[in-house]
Amino acid sequence: MNFIATMLGLAAVAFVQNMAFTAVSRSRNSGDVLHHAKWSVASNGVWFVMQILLWGTIWKAVEAGSWWQIAVAGAVYVAATTAGSCLMMAHMLRTEDGKRKVGAR
C-alpha cells in the first residue's frame, strides 16, 4: 500500500478512535452502565486496530530511515484524533439526556 493511502486509512481510523474514546469518557460519567459498556467495547476495539496500523506504519518508516514519514503520521494522527473528539463531544452535548447525560445518577 502506498504512503498516501496508508495516511488516509490512518486518518480515518484515528478519527473513529477518538470519537469512541470521547464517547466512552463521557459515558463513564453518566448513570447508564450498559451505555458505557457499549462505548467501552467500541473504544477498545478501535484502539486495538489503531495500534496495529500505527505501529506497522512507524516500524516500516524506522526500518527505511524515513523520518519524515513518522512526522507526517504524527501530524495526521493528531489532526484526525482532535477532529474526531471534538465532533463527538459536540454531538453528545446535543443528544445526551436522562441517565446518559454526564453527571446523571
C-alpha positions as CSV (number, residue, x, y, z in Angstrom):
1,M,0.0,0.0,0.0
2,N,1.4,3.4,-0.8
3,F,2.1,6.1,1.8
4,I,-0.8,8.4,0.9
5,A,-3.3,5.5,1.1
6,T,-1.8,4.5,4.4
7,M,-2.2,8.0,5.8
8,L,-5.8,8.2,4.6
9,G,-6.5,4.9,6.4
10,L,-4.7,6.2,9.5
11,A,-6.7,9.4,9.5
12,A,-10.0,7.5,9.2
13,V,-9.2,5.0,12.0
14,A,-7.8,7.7,14.2
15,F,-10.9,9.9,13.7
16,V,-13.2,7.0,14.7
17,Q,-10.9,6.0,17.6
18,N,-11.2,9.4,19.2
19,M,-14.9,9.6,18.6
20,A,-15.2,6.4,20.5
21,F,-12.7,7.5,23.2
22,T,-14.6,10.7,23.8
23,A,-17.9,8.8,24.0
24,V,-16.5,6.3,26.4
25,S,-15.1,9.1,28.6
26,R,-18.4,10.9,28.7
27,S,-20.4,7.7,29.2
28,R,-18.2,6.8,32.2
29,N,-19.6,9.9,33.9
30,S,-23.2,9.1,33.2
31,G,-25.7,6.9,35.1
32,D,-26.1,4.2,32.4
33,V,-23.7,1.3,32.8
34,L,-24.9,-0.5,29.6
35,H,-24.4,2.6,27.6
36,H,-20.9,2.8,28.9
37,A,-20.2,-0.8,28.2
38,K,-21.2,-0.4,24.6
39,W,-18.9,2.6,24.1
40,S,-16.1,0.8,26.0
41,V,-16.2,-2.1,23.6
42,A,-16.1,0.3,20.6
43,S,-13.3,2.4,22.1
44,N,-11.1,-0.6,23.0
45,G,-11.7,-2.3,19.7
46,V,-10.8,0.6,17.6
47,W,-7.8,1.3,19.8
48,F,-6.5,-2.2,19.1
49,V,-6.9,-1.7,15.3
50,M,-5.2,1.7,15.6
51,Q,-2.2,0.1,17.4
52,I,-1.7,-2.4,14.6
53,L,-2.0,0.3,11.9
54,L,0.1,2.9,13.7
55,W,3.0,0.6,14.7
56,G,3.1,-1.0,11.3
57,T,3.4,2.3,9.7
58,I,6.0,3.7,12.1
59,W,8.1,0.5,12.1
60,K,8.3,0.5,8.3
61,A,9.4,4.1,8.3
62,V,12.1,3.4,11.0
63,E,13.5,0.5,9.1
64,A,13.6,2.6,5.9
65,G,15.1,5.6,7.7
66,S,12.1,7.7,6.5
67,W,11.8,10.1,9.5
68,W,9.7,12.5,7.5
69,Q,7.0,9.7,7.2
70,I,7.0,9.4,11.0
71,A,6.5,13.2,11.3
72,V,3.6,13.1,8.8
73,A,2.0,10.1,10.5
74,G,2.2,12.0,13.8
75,A,0.6,15.1,12.3
76,V,-2.2,13.1,10.6
77,Y,-2.8,11.2,13.9
78,V,-3.1,14.4,16.0
79,A,-5.3,16.2,13.5
80,A,-7.6,13.3,13.0
81,T,-8.0,12.4,16.7
82,T,-8.6,16.0,17.6
83,A,-11.3,16.3,14.9
84,G,-13.0,13.1,16.0
85,S,-13.0,14.0,19.6
86,C,-14.4,17.5,19.0
87,L,-17.1,16.2,16.6
88,M,-18.2,13.5,19.1
89,M,-18.3,15.9,22.0
90,A,-20.4,18.4,20.0
91,H,-22.8,15.5,19.0
92,M,-23.1,14.2,22.6
93,L,-23.7,17.7,24.0
94,R,-26.7,17.9,21.7
95,T,-28.1,14.4,22.3
96,E,-27.4,13.3,25.8
97,D,-30.4,13.1,28.1
98,G,-31.7,11.2,31.0
99,K,-29.3,8.7,32.5
100,R,-26.9,9.1,29.6
101,K,-26.3,12.8,30.4
102,V,-22.9,13.5,32.1
103,G,-23.4,13.7,35.8
104,A,-26.6,11.7,35.9
105,R,-27.2,9.4,38.8
